[in-house]
Amino acid sequence: MGYRKHLSWLLWVSSLHVMKFQRDLIDIWGKNFIKKTYTMRRNYFSLSSGWRTRHRCLPKMMPPCSHFDSEKNHRACASSESRRRAQNNIQDTIFALSTPPGRAALAVVRVSGALSLQLLERLSKSTESFDFVPRKLIRKRIVDPFTGAHLDDAMITYFRSPNSYTGEDMVELYLHGSPAIVASVLKVLEDTQLARLAQPGEFTRRAFENGKMDLVKIEALADLIHSETTLQVQQALKNLDGALSNRLYAWRDQLMKTLAHLEGLLDYGEEAELPDDIFEKAFPSCEKIKIEIRRAIEGKSIGEMVHDGIKVAIIGSPNAGKSSLLNILAVPLQLNGVKVVCSDTAGIREDEDVDIVEREGIRRALEKASDANIKIIVQDANQCSDNFLERYPDLLDENVIFVLNKWDLIEHNGLEFRRLEQIFKDEHSWLNSLLKRNIPVLKISCMTGDGIPHLIETLHSFISKWFETVDFQDDRNETAIELLITRQRHRNCLKEALAALERFGEFPKTPASIVLAVEELRQAMNEIGKITGHVETEQLLDVIFRDFCIGK
């Protein structure tokens, strides 16, 4: 019995030596092994559950063991993680002046990001974060956190994420509008190294990335800021309220629903309990969307006219007085609440001595004329025997105003006046042919100003004809979608979506055609998604946000 106790004691002492030897080995290479196995385990569990299920034969990884992590290494890792997180927060927190620079009653400085509240606490010397109740306007002394100097007495509002413009934590400082005060506050914000100066449009871009606004509403916001006429304001407010976005979402949701049903046939085939006529039922819903899109993009671009203004091209022969007329009409001109944008063109002639540079100018003049909403063709009244329009018949359409300039010289020249009267009386003359086509022929003088009011009245009648039914304030009916399309980008995407739906409708209504038809439906859905930003490209976002000011 004593022998057995002695043997047990020896075995126990030996096990202690073995355990000590094992701990020594672990001190040498155990840490690296555990770190490697922990990394493998972390990577393993980052894979999908389906992958792990299919690879159950893999050995189980050791869990992380903090027993072998020294306190020094743990602090070093924590310090590195803190530095990385702080660096990310610095990149994520931005500030900028949101009001125009210069002397004013107030200046608004906006801060957005994870460190917004921390910056606010430093600038106000507040020790308690609960001093700032979200969405409540409070009064605070703004101080330099480095020197303690009093910078301003300001009103402050704190917005907690996600209930803010950007969807992040935000702070707005309402300072006195002295340039010196604004400069000192911006410098202090930069010196804290907790935030950086925002890029143009970066606040709004964050609102887009955080799902607070779509691209249509962002473009409407830019339009509202740059609006010059009452119709532009009303159009921007409609789109900012979601008038166009809601139509696009409805189309996209309907296409997505149809796409899901058709893909159900592809995924499950005969096993799915889907109606046999589901493919045929998809066509009527798509046909309705096609009709609405076609109505939106065909005809006159009324929405783009409101947004960009009526484009008026002044064209004619050299020395006819085009530039003189442009100087008269180049003042800010609004007719029926619509902006009118007049542009001059190079003189158009067909002589043999026209060089390559002048010929390029003529080509651009004709191109600008074809893009214009209204064309004013100017002819020297002393050269009415020269049928300018005979050489360019394509210039004549229902949106042309023909102008005889330098009429003051004709009135003082009896011979020319009688000759011109004879041309008007001749039923076969080219001037009479214009009158027969209801094209206005006006007599003006850019030198004396005679006839200019009549010309403006004629422009007014042209525009009234297009905009007599435009009413953004009528809430009884939905605003016509053609009034809400403000950019060529919208029109191009809708054209592509319509083309895809047309191709979808051409497929035979058989199950064998589903594979190809589904791709056309997906293409149409993606083109509509490009307008709202659900399908985005980095280049498009850069172009859109580049037009914003820095503090927006």
Order of alpha helices (4+ residues) and beta strands (2+ residues): alpha-alpha-alpha-alpha-beta-beta-alpha-beta-beta-beta-alpha-beta-alpha-alpha-alpha-alpha-alpha-alpha-beta-alpha-beta-beta-alpha-beta-alpha-beta-alpha-alpha-alpha-beta-alpha-alpha-alpha-alpha
